[in-house]
Amino acid sequence: MSVSVSDELQLFAQEIQSFLSPNTLRDLARDVGFVQRTSKYQAKDLVALCVWVSQNIAMTDKVPTRVIVHRYEKKRSLIY
């Protein structure tokens, strides 16, 4: 049975994850220069913005993007 490179990498990633916590992996990636900076925004913030924007666009024909982003930031600061 032949194992593809993708399968080998998947197994390797699973082994690493079983021994190291997500925080340790993040710190290691930063230490070796793989990750040089982190964003204050996370993937969930982008999803929330996309959903919120699509709801607002559905309600109005033309909404300037900067107004939407400003409203999102204001709404986000109230939530967090």
Secondary structure, DSSP 4 states (H G I P E B T S, - for coil): ----HHHHHHHHHHHHHHHS-HHHHHHHHHHTTS-----S--HHHHHHHHHHHHHHHHH-S---HHHHHHHHHHHHHHH-
